[in-house]
């Protein structure tokens, strides 16, 4: 997906949610992270395979019927546009909660009853460093540059802001930092 695709599919998801009875009074609020964030906010890549999100108001989807409506709307968009059902993934949410403090982002776009928030870029950098995957290295580099993080000490302070020490140790943050500093 390219940036225009993400915007289009999210717009279609908003329409589907509205058609399925989700109202603006009780919207679905998602925080976009990962490749979707990098593509739409940092512009360091031409595409992403999926859009990772955190459901920000889980109580709004706590009702099993309401959650089913949300997941069906995601599936309907996938079906209508021949996408993988994983085009929008909220599987990362549990991991984000375990890592540490999840900051509330700023409202970026609204599509009917669907609100998309964007977290601070330094939070995304912390998540990317924790993940430390080969595919994250270009994103880490772009975020370090964008945020003017030029020392290991600055990177560590940023990690400490969002990530528990236990998670930093478990995920071998040192190995990832060694690649950049």
C-alpha positions in Angstrom: 0.0 0.0 0.0 1.0 3.5 -0.7 0.0 6.6 1.2 -3.0 7.3 -1.0 -4.1 3.7 -0.6 -4.0 3.9 3.1 -6.1 7.1 3.1 -8.6 5.5 0.7 -9.0 2.2 2.6 -9.3 4.0 5.9 -12.0 6.2 4.4 -13.8 3.1 3.1 -13.5 1.6 6.6 -15.2 4.6 8.0 -18.0 4.3 5.5 -18.4 0.6 6.3 -18.5 1.3 10.1 -21.2 3.9 9.6 -23.2 1.6 7.3 -23.0 -1.1 10.0 -24.3 1.2 12.7 -21.2 2.6 14.4 -22.0 6.3 15.2 -19.8 9.3 15.5 -21.0 9.7 19.1 -19.2 6.4 20.0 -16.4 6.3 17.4 -13.7 3.7 16.8 -10.4 5.3 17.7 -7.2 3.8 16.4 -3.6 4.8 16.8 -1.5 4.1 13.7 2.0 2.8 14.2 4.5 0.8 12.2 4.8 1.0 8.4 1.6 3.1 8.1 3.1 5.7 10.4 6.4 5.7 8.6 4.8 6.1 5.2 2.3 8.8 6.1 4.3 10.8 8.6 8.0 10.3 8.0 7.8 9.6 4.2 10.9 7.5 4.2 9.4 4.6 2.2 7.2 4.2 -0.8 4.9 1.4 0.6 3.9 -0.8 3.5 2.3 -4.3 3.5 -0.2 -3.5 6.2 -1.3 -0.9 8.7 -0.7 -1.7 12.3 -3.0 0.0 14.8 -3.7 0.1 18.5 -7.4 0.3 19.5 -7.3 3.3 21.7 -10.8 3.0 23.2 -11.0 -0.8 23.8 -14.2 -0.2 25.9 -15.9 1.0 22.7 -15.2 -2.4 21.3 -15.5 -4.4 24.5 -19.0 -5.5 23.5 -18.5 -8.6 21.4 -21.1 -7.6 18.9 -19.5 -4.2 18.4 -16.1 -5.7 18.0 -17.5 -8.1 15.4 -19.0 -5.2 13.5 -15.5 -3.5 13.5 -13.8 -6.7 12.3 -16.5 -7.3 9.7 -16.0 -3.7 8.4 -12.2 -4.4 8.0 -13.0 -7.7 6.2 -15.6 -6.0 3.9 -12.9 -3.4 2.8 -10.5 -6.3 2.2 -13.0 -8.1 0.2 -14.2 -5.1 -1.8 -10.6 -4.1 -2.8 -9.0 -7.6 -3.0 -6.7 -7.0 0.0 -5.5 -9.4 2.6 -7.7 -9.4 5.7 -4.6 -8.4 7.5 -4.4 -5.0 5.7 -5.4 -3.4 9.0 -4.0 -5.2 12.0 -4.7 -4.6 15.7 -2.6 -7.5 16.9 0.3 -5.3 18.1 -1.8 -3.8 20.9 -1.0 -6.3 23.5 2.7 -6.0 22.8 2.5 -2.2 23.1 0.8 -2.5 26.5 3.5 -4.9 27.7 6.3 -2.6 26.5 5.4 0.3 28.7 3.5 3.6 28.6 1.5 4.1 25.4 1.1 7.8 24.8 -2.1 9.1 23.3 -1.5 10.5 19.9 -3.0 13.5 18.2 -6.0 13.2 15.9 -4.7 12.9 12.4 -7.8 12.0 10.3 -11.4 11.3 10.8 -13.5 9.2 8.5 -17.1 9.2 9.8 -17.1 7.2 13.0 -13.4 6.2 12.6 -10.8 8.4 14.2 -7.1 7.8 13.4 -4.5 9.2 15.8 -0.8 9.5 15.4 1.6 9.0 18.3 4.8 11.0 18.9 7.6 10.0 16.5 9.9 9.3 19.5 7.4 6.6 20.6 7.6 5.0 17.2 11.4 5.1 17.4 11.3 3.4 20.8 9.0 0.6 19.4 11.3 0.2 16.4 14.4 -0.1 18.6 12.7 -2.6 20.8 11.6 -4.7 17.8 15.1 -4.5 16.4 14.2 -6.4 13.3 16.3 -6.2 10.2 13.3 -4.6 8.3 13.2 -1.8 11.0 16.7 -0.6 10.5 15.9 1.9 7.7 13.0 3.2 9.8 15.2 3.6 12.9 17.8 5.5 10.8 15.1 7.8 9.4 13.6 8.5 12.9 17.0 9.1 14.5 17.7 11.6 11.8 14.3 13.3 12.0 14.4 13.5 15.8 18.1 14.6 15.8 19.0 11.7 18.1 22.8 11.8 17.7 24.0 10.0 20.8 23.4 6.7 22.5 22.5 8.6 25.7 19.7 10.5 23.9 18.4 7.2 22.5 18.5 5.6 25.9 16.6 8.5 27.5 14.0 8.1 24.8 13.7 4.4 25.5 13.5 5.0 29.2 10.6 7.4 28.6 8.4 4.7 27.0 9.9 1.2 27.7 10.3 -0.6 31.0 13.8 -1.7 31.9 12.6 -5.4 31.9 11.4 -5.1 28.3 14.6 -3.3 27.3 16.7 -6.2 28.7 14.4 -8.9 27.3 14.6 -7.5 23.8 18.4 -6.9 23.7 18.1 -3.2 23.0 21.9 -2.9 23.4 22.4 -4.9 20.2 20.2 -2.6 18.2 21.8 0.6 19.7 25.3 -0.9 18.9 24.3 -0.8 15.2 23.7 3.0 15.3 26.1 4.3 18.0 
